[in-house]
Amino acid sequence: MLKYFIIIFFLNLITYANANYKEKIINKLKNTNNINFDFEQNINGKIETGNCIIEYPKKIFCNYSLSNEKILVSNGKSLVIKTKNGTYYRYPIKRTPLNYILSKRFLIEEIKNLKVRIVDSRLINFTIFKDEIEINIFFDKINHNLAGWQTLDIYQNLSITYLSSIKKNQILKKNIFKLPSIN
């Protein structure tokens, strides 16, 4: 009987800890209007780095490092990738996983109903399935900040993005999310 009680006690403790992680992450998201971060992105083994700014909902501006010199911008409706050689790609954001990753309302609603998974004892992972898209989103276990995501890009390449040097709720430049013009 004591063994049964101990098992139930530990199961309840784990359930409480997981609910506590969810609550802290949800509160952190609710209180975040924008984040600025450095990133490392691995797409099928090709590593790219740079800096991004996300403003909720669905806006992002990323400057890739010198080796690539490309930018990625979303104004909340369209996503544009412009490379250093002038190549210009434009997609409706609805067709990309960023449509979900950049929506804190969507993330909050999904997290409420998802199972918490601890990865490497330092990351909290939630796996989201939406419109035939699988998104693994990661949060730091200690400070509950967004730590990265893993998904398939629009060309079905595995894309893993790690965030670092995160700053929240900064004053942003006006028009930073304005889509670049085609040259």
Backbone as a ProteinNet text record, in pm:
[ID]
protein_1_A
[PRIMARY]
MLKYFIIIFFLNLITYANANYKEKIINKLKNTNNINFDFEQNINGKIETGNCIIEYPKKIFCNYSLSNEKILVSNGKSLVIKTKNGTYYRYPIKRTPLNYILSKRFLIEEIKNLKVRIVDSRLINFTIFKDEIEINIFFDKINHNLAGWQTLDIYQNLSITYLSSIKKNQILKKNIFKLPSIN
[TERTIARY]
81.5	0	86.4	193.2	283.2	348.2	383.5	444.3	346.9	219.5	116.5	101.8	102.1	91.7	210.6	330.5	451.5	445.9	401.1	389.6	289.5	175.8	74.2	127.5	199	257	351.9	440.8	536.3	469.3	368.5	293.3	223.8	166.3	103.2	206.2	322.5	430	476.4	491.8	532	423.5	298.2	187	183.7	206.3	207.9	324.1	441.9	559.6	535	478.6	451.1	347.8	244.6	143.8	207.7	300.4	369.8	455.7	524.5	601.4	509.7	397.6	302.2	256.4	218.7	169.4	275.2	398.3	506.4	536.1	535.5	559.7	446.3	323.6	208.2	213	243.9	254.1	366.1	478.2	590.7	547.6	477.9	429.8	329.7	237.2	136.3	199	311.2	377.3	485.7	491	592.4	526.5	569	520.2	615.6	745.2	845.3	969.7	1048.8	1177.1	1282.5	1402.1	1518.1	1616.8	1673.7	1761.8	1860.6	1970.9	2063.1	2014.8	2044.6	2000.7	2109.6	2095.6	2172	2068.6	2069.6	1971.6	2044.4	1998.4	2055.8	1948.8	1973.5	1880.9	1955.7	1916.7	1982.3	2134.5	2187.2	2331.3	2399.4	2329.9	2386.9	2353.3	2457.7	2440.6	2441.5	2341.6	2334.4	2311.1	2366.3	2350.1	2303.8	2258.7	2216.8	2140.9	2058.9	1980.2	1837.8	1741.4	1599.9	1527.4	1420.2	1324.6	1187.4	1116.6	978	889.7	784.2	679.7	550.1	484.5	358.6	247.4	154.8	147.5	210.1	282.9	326.6	422.3	495.1	593.7	733.4	823.6	961.7	1053.8	1170.3	1275.3	1405.4	1471.6	1597.9	1705	1819.7	1940	2034	2066.4	2160.5	2302.4	2395.6	2533.4	2599.7	2719.8	2791.5	2804.3	2818.2	2837.4	2717.5	2599.2	2478.5	2420.2	2430.7	2377.9	2237.3	2151.8	2012.7	1926.9	1806.1	1709.8	1582.7	1511.7	1381.8	1289.4	1176.2	1082.7	940.3	862.4	718.4	648.2	549.1	465.6	337	329.4	211.9	124	144.5	65.8	153.9	264.5	358	493.9	566.4	702.4	793.2	898.1	991.3	1131.2	1201.5	1344	1414.9	1510	1586.6	1733.9	1800.9	1940.7	2032.8	2162.8	2259.5	2271.5	2241.8	2250.5	2120.8	2025.9	1903.6	1788.2	1808.8	1698.7	1593.9	1469.1	1357.8	1251.7	1222.3	1118.5	1008.6	884.2	770.1	668.3	622.5	526.8	417.4	295.6	194.9	239	238.1	284.7	198.9	73.9	-15.2	39.1	126.1	181.4	309.4	349.1	474.3	449.8	540.1	528.1	536.4	598.8	606.7	469	370.6	234	191.2	235.9	201.1	304.2	431.1	537.9	531.1	490.3	485.6	352.5	265.6	136.6	134.4	155.3	158.6	21.2	-86.1	-219.9	-235.2	-190.7	-195.7	-109.4	13.7	103.6	43.6	-12.2	-71.9	-185.5	-274.2	-387.2	-340	-238.4	-186.1	-117	-33.9	42.2	-51.6	-164.5	-261.3	-300.5	-303.7	-353.6	-246.5	-120.7	-13.5	61.2	125.1	206.6	344.2	393.1	526.5	628.1	735.9	846	974.4	1051.8	1179.3	1288.5	1371.4	1478.2	1611.8	1702.2	1837	1835	1734.4	1715.7	1723.9	1722.5	1729.3	1626.5	1559.7	1460.7	1325.4	1221.5	1084.6	1035.6	982.3	938.6	789.2	726.7	588	586.2	514.4	501.5	360.7	355.3	228.3	207.1	87.5	48.1	-67.3	-46.4	-151	-142.2	-253.7	-260.6	-145.7	-126	-22.1	120	136.5	267.4	297.6	419.2	465.1	567.6	543.2	632.6	673.3	803.1	856.1	905.1	845.8	884	947.5	1055.4	1134	1140.7	1134.3	1147.5	1255.4	1324.8	1426.8	1358.3	1408.1	1345.5	1357	1461.9	1483.5	1411.9	1433.3	1373.6	1246.4	1211.3	1086.9	1077.3	1191.8	1195.8	1187.7	1137.8	1141.9	1288.8	1320.5	1459.9	1484.2	1376.5	1394.6	1278.2	1295.3	1192.7	1255.1	1181.3	1222	1099.4	1118	1007.2	1062.7	975.5	1014.9	986.5	1082.1	1058	967.7	942.7	848.1	896.8	1027.1	1081.9	1098.8	1040.5	1045.2	1185	1267.7	1397.8	1381.4	1450.7	1448.7	1518.9	1450.2	1503.2	1497.4	1615.1	1624.3	1681.2	1611.7	1653.1	1673.1	1794	1828.5	1837.4	1781.1	1783.5	1880.5	1947.2	2034.2	2031.9	2088.6	2096.2	1959.8	1861.6	1723	1697	1636.4	1591.8	1443.5	1367.1	1221.7	1176.5	1066.1	992.1	1081.7	1159.8	1246.5	1167.6	1216.5	1158.4	1209.4	1118.6	1154.7	1152.2	1236.8	1238.8	1107.7	1060.7	939.5	969	875.4	883.6	983.2	1026.9	1123.4	1062.2	932.6	866.7	809.3	854	811.3	883.6	809.2	866.7	963.1	1078.7	1174.1	1117.8	1160.7	1113	1195.8	1136.6	1206.6	1295.9	1422.7	1515.9	1499.8
-119.3	0	126.4	124.1	239.4	263	155.7	166.8	235.4	197.7	257.4	406.7	442.3	581.8	663.4	609.8	679.1	702.9	604.2	619.1	729.3	729.4	832.8	969.7	977.4	1104.7	1160	1077.3	1124.1	1158.6	1085.2	1118.4	1253.9	1278.4	1408.5	1520.5	1493.5	1592.8	1628.4	1527.7	1551.1	1629.4	1592.5	1663.6	1809	1833.9	1971.7	2049.8	1988.5	2057	2091.1	1999.9	2025.9	2136.8	2136.9	2243.6	2377.3	2374.4	2495.4	2549.5	2462.3	2505.6	2572.3	2508.6	2564.5	2703.1	2715.1	2842.3	2952	2920.5	3020.3	3059.9	2963.2	2993.2	3078.3	3042.1	3118	3261.6	3279	3414.3	3493	3427.8	3494.7	3540.7	3453.1	3490.5	3605.7	3599.4	3704.8	3841.1	3843.1	3968.9	4009.5	3943.5	3973.2	4034.2	4154.4	4219.7	4195.9	4191.9	4167.1	4107.7	4039.4	3986.5	4011	4037.3	4056.7	3947.8	3877.3	3766.2	3737.9	3675.6	3618.8	3477.1	3427.6	3292.4	3214.8	3083.9	2990.6	2897.8	2888.7	2807.6	2697.8	2576.1	2460.7	2405.2	2417.3	2362.7	2252.8	2128.3	2011	2017.8	2060.4	2064	2193.3	2282.7	2412.6	2512.7	2570.5	2659.6	2805.1	2880.5	3024.3	3092.6	3213.6	3287.9	3429.6	3497.6	3636.2	3686.2	3788.4	3850.9	3870.2	3850.2	3867.3	3950.2	4010.6	4078	4021.7	3977.2	3933.1	4032.7	4076.8	4154.9	4078.4	4048.2	3974.9	4069.6	4026	3896.3	3894.7	3791	3748	3840.3	3924.1	4008.9	3963.7	3962.4	3923.6	3997.1	4031.9	4089.4	4021	3955.7	3886.6	3934.5	3967.9	3998.8	3879.8	3817	3705.4	3760.6	3684.6	3730.9	3754.4	3805.5	3849.3	3743.1	3617.7	3514.9	3502.3	3530.3	3517.2	3651	3749.3	3883	3880.7	3804	3806	3856.6	3897.6	3938.4	3857.7	3840.9	3775.6	3871.6	3904.5	4000	3949.8	3964.1	3941.9	4062.9	4110.4	4220.4	4167.9	4037.7	3974.5	3906.8	3940.8	3881	3808	3870.7	3812.2	3793.3	3696	3668.5	3686.6	3768.5	3795	3755.1	3685.9	3656.7	3723.2	3810.7	3881.2	3850.3	3799.2	3760.5	3873.1	3857.6	3961.8	3980.5	3875.7	3890.8	3944.8	3984.2	4047.1	3951.9	3822.1	3727.5	3758.1	3753.6	3798.3	3689.3	3633.6	3530.7	3585.5	3570.8	3619.5	3507.4	3485.9	3380.5	3437.1	3386.2	3420.1	3354.5	3427	3369.3	3250.3	3247.4	3135.2	3001.6	3004	2880.3	2835	2904.7	2872.7	2839.9	2764.5	2738.6	2866.3	2972.3	3097.4	3155.8	3120.8	3164.9	3128.1	3013.3	2966.8	3009	3000.2	3033.9	3180.5	3267	3411	3459.1	3367.3	3403.1	3359.1	3452.5	3413.3	3365.2	3418.8	3371.4	3223.2	3187.5	3047.4	2961.3	3005.5	2928.5	2907.1	3011.9	3001.6	2899.7	2908.1	2814.3	2670.5	2650.8	2515.9	2462.3	2543.4	2499.8	2455.6	2521.8	2484.8	2337.9	2284.4	2148.5	2046.5	2087.3	1996.9	1937.9	1827	1758.4	1824.6	1845.3	1899.6	1786.9	1817.4	1721.3	1795.1	1739.7	1799.5	1738.5	1825.6	1782.6	1825	1731.1	1757.6	1832.5	1813.6	1874.2	2027.3	2090.2	2236.6	2300.6	2221.6	2275.4	2209.7	2289	2238.6	2238.6	2127	2110.3	2084.7	2148.2	2119.2	2086.7	1981.3	1944.2	1979.5	2063.7	2113	2052.5	2000.2	1952.8	2040.3	2109.3	2198.7	2204	2180.2	2188.6	2112.7	1989.3	1901.5	1953.3	2043.3	2095.3	2049.9	1998.7	1963.9	2068.1	2126.3	2227.6	2183.2	2172	2150.8	2285.6	2333.5	2464.2	2441.8	2516	2494.7	2621.8	2602.9	2711.1	2673.8	2774.5	2752.8	2709.5	2604.1	2549.3	2643.6	2724.7	2811.8	2945.5	3015.8	3149.7	3151.4	3038	3019.5	3102.8	3153.8	3225.6	3127.9	3176.6	3101.2	3071.6	2945.4	2905.1	2858.1	2829.5	2788.1	2704.9	2655.3	2571.8	2482.1	2378.5	2283.1	2252.5	2258.1	2231	2195.7	2169.2	2155	2287.1	2336.5	2462.1	2437.4	2540.8	2528.5	2433.4	2399.3	2302.4	2164.7	2144.5	2019	1984.4	2087	2068.8	2083.4	1997.6	2009.5	2139	2223.5	2352.7	2361.4	2382.6	2394.4	2532.6	2609.3	2745.3	2754.6	2797.6	2817.9	2967.2	3012.5	3154	3176.2	3291.5	3330.4	3482.4	3532.7	3677.5	3744.4	3688.7	3733.6	3860	3959	4082.5	4098.1	4128.8	4141.2	4285.6	4311.5	4437.7	4560.8	4558	4669.4	4771.5	4895.2	4995.1	4964.7	4950.1	4909.2	5027.6	5019	5121.2	5115.6	5231.4	5240.2	5180.3	5113.6	5053.7	4938.3	4881.5	4771.4	4649.7	4634	4518.5	4549	4658.9	4694.7	4600.4	4544.1	4448.9	4520.9	4460.3	4523.1	4523.5	4621	4629.9	4538.9	4501.5	4420	4512.7	4474.4	4558	4533.6
0	0	0	79.2	84.6	-51.3	-121.2	-254	-350.9	-344.6	-428.8	-398	-270.5	-229.5	-279.4	-271.3	-316.8	-467.3	-542.7	-688.2	-722.4	-657.9	-683.2	-643.7	-532.1	-488	-593.8	-646.8	-746.8	-879.3	-918.3	-1039.6	-1024.3	-908	-882	-879.9	-824.6	-821.2	-962.2	-1048.5	-1187.4	-1261.3	-1242	-1305.6	-1261.4	-1132.6	-1081.2	-1142	-1147.8	-1204.2	-1350.4	-1427.3	-1568.3	-1584.9	-1501.6	-1507.6	-1471	-1376.5	-1336.2	-1450.9	-1524.3	-1641.9	-1743.7	-1772.2	-1868.5	-1825.1	-1698.6	-1647	-1659.4	-1625.8	-1633.2	-1777.1	-1867.1	-2009.1	-2065.6	-2034.6	-2082.7	-2029.4	-1901.6	-1845.4	-1911.5	-1939.5	-2006.2	-2145.5	-2219.5	-2353	-2346	-2252.6	-2239.8	-2216.5	-2145.8	-2111.5	-2210.3	-2324.5	-2425.2	-2548	-2583	-2705.3	-2821.3	-2789.1	-2892	-2828.4	-2910.3	-2864.3	-2971.7	-2925.1	-3011.2	-2970.9	-3067.5	-3033	-3145	-3107.6	-3204.5	-3232	-3350.1	-3382.3	-3455.4	-3444.2	-3526.5	-3587	-3718.5	-3789.5	-3865.4	-3848.4	-3915.6	-4009.1	-4139.6	-4238.8	-4313.4	-4282.1	-4341.8	-4333	-4216.9	-4195.5	-4235.2	-4303.9	-4340.6	-4229.4	-4168.7	-4054.7	-4101.4	-4054.8	-4080.3	-3945.6	-3931.6	-3807.9	-3838.7	-3735.5	-3752.8	-3632.4	-3654.8	-3550.1	-3600.2	-3512.2	-3547.4	-3442.7	-3488.5	-3402	-3436.7	-3334.7	-3351.7	-3278.7	-3348.2	-3282.6	-3302.9	-3191.8	-3201.8	-3242	-3327.8	-3392	-3532.4	-3559.8	-3692.8	-3767.2	-3694.9	-3761.9	-3721.7	-3820.3	-3793.4	-3890.6	-3842.3	-3925.6	-3885.2	-3981.4	-3954.3	-4049.9	-3994.5	-4069.9	-4054.5	-4165.5	-4160	-4161.4	-4107.4	-4093.5	-4228.7	-4225.2	-4344.5	-4453.2	-4415.2	-4517.6	-4610.5	-4559.3	-4641.8	-4684.8	-4596.2	-4622.8	-4680.7	-4619.6	-4663.9	-4549.7	-4585.1	-4484.2	-4503.1	-4393.4	-4393.3	-4320.2	-4381	-4321.9	-4339.8	-4232.6	-4242.5	-4183.5	-4256.3	-4206.9	-4143	-4125.9	-4067.7	-4171.3	-4298	-4406.2	-4506.6	-4542.7	-4640	-4574.3	-4625.6	-4581.6	-4702	-4686.6	-4795.7	-4751.6	-4840.6	-4823.2	-4938.9	-4905.2	-5007.2	-4984.2	-5088.3	-5076.7	-5123.7	-5095.3	-5130.9	-5281.4	-5358.7	-5505.1	-5565.5	-5478.2	-5527	-5551.2	-5528.6	-5542.9	-5435.9	-5477.1	-5394	-5393.9	-5275.7	-5262.5	-5173.4	-5218.7	-5140.2	-5126	-5001.8	-4971.8	-4882	-4894.8	-4793.1	-4662.4	-4553	-4426.6	-4386.2	-4430.4	-4399.5	-4448.2	-4548.8	-4605.1	-4534.2	-4429.6	-4362.2	-4214.2	-4151.3	-4007.3	-3923.1	-3975.9	-3901.2	-3872.9	-3952.3	-3927.2	-3785.3	-3737.1	-3603	-3499.3	-3533.5	-3439.5	-3398.6	-3489.6	-3462.8	-3404.8	-3370.9	-3311.3	-3165.4	-3074.9	-2934	-2886.9	-2942.5	-2906.3	-2941.5	-3061.9	-3104.1	-3011.1	-2983.2	-2896.9	-2758.4	-2702.2	-2568.3	-2567.9	-2665.8	-2671.5	-2690.9	-2773.2	-2795.1	-2670.2	-2607.2	-2489.8	-2378.2	-2363.7	-2259.8	-2269.5	-2391.9	-2414	-2447.8	-2447.4	-2489.1	-2370.8	-2397.6	-2298	-2291.3	-2170.8	-2147.6	-2163.3	-2234.9	-2247.4	-2213	-2120.7	-2081.2	-2170.2	-2229.9	-2319.1	-2257.3	-2243.1	-2191	-2057.6	-1979.1	-1847	-1846.2	-1965.7	-1968.3	-2060	-2141.6	-2234.3	-2212.8	-2232.2	-2229.7	-2373.6	-2416.7	-2555	-2561.5	-2659.9	-2695	-2843	-2881.1	-3021.8	-3067.6	-3169.5	-3222.9	-3361.5	-3385.2	-3517.5	-3564.3	-3676	-3726.7	-3878.6	-3945.2	-4091.7	-4159.2	-4117.3	-4173.3	-4149.8	-4052.5	-4015.7	-3873	-3853.2	-3718.6	-3675.1	-3558.9	-3503	-3363.5	-3342	-3208.1	-3159.5	-3052	-2998.6	-2861.8	-2835.6	-2715.2	-2631.3	-2499.5	-2403.7	-2303.1	-2252.7	-2151	-2021.3	-1959.7	-1839.5	-1719.7	-1715.6	-1600	-1613.8	-1726.4	-1739.5	-1824.6	-1883.7	-1959.5	-2085.9	-2134.4	-2261.5	-2378.3	-2489.1	-2613.2	-2643.7	-2671	-2693.9	-2836.5	-2911.9	-3049.8	-3100	-3224	-3284.3	-3390.1	-3420.8	-3524.1	-3608.5	-3739.4	-3829.6	-3966.6	-4059.9	-4199.4	-4268.2	-4348.2	-4418.6	-4539.4	-4615.8	-4727.1	-4835.9	-4833.5	-4929.7	-4867.3	-4747.5	-4673.9	-4622.6	-4598.6	-4535.6	-4384.4	-4308.2	-4163.6	-4124.8	-4050	-4008.2	-3855.7	-3794.1	-3649	-3618.2	-3537.2	-3502.5	-3352	-3312	-3171.2	-3144.3	-3032.7	-2995.9	-2879.9	-2882.3	-2771.6	-2757.1	-2649.3	-2622.2	-2638.3	-2573.5	-2587.8	-2505.8	-2572	-2506.6	-2536.9	-2434.2	-2449.6	-2442.8	-2513	-2504.9	-2523.2	-2630.3	-2666.2	-2748.5	-2752.9	-2842.1	-2981.7	-3076.7	-3212.4	-3308.1	-3409.5	-3514.7	-3592.8	-3629.4	-3710.7	-3848.8	-3906.7	-4040.3	-4052.4	-3941.7	-3950.3	-4020.7	-4013.4	-4074.2	-4211.9	-4270.2	-4405.4	-4502.3	-4593.9	-4687.9	-4783.4	-4810.4	-4903.6	-5044.9	-5121.7	-5258.5	-5348.8	-5459.3	-5559.7	-5640.8	-5653.8	-5732.4	-5880.4
[MASK]
+++++++++++++++++++++++++++++++++++++++++++++++++++++++++++++++++++++++++++++++++++++++++++++++++++++++++++++++++++++++++++++++++++++++++++++++++++++++++++++++++++++++++++++++++++++++

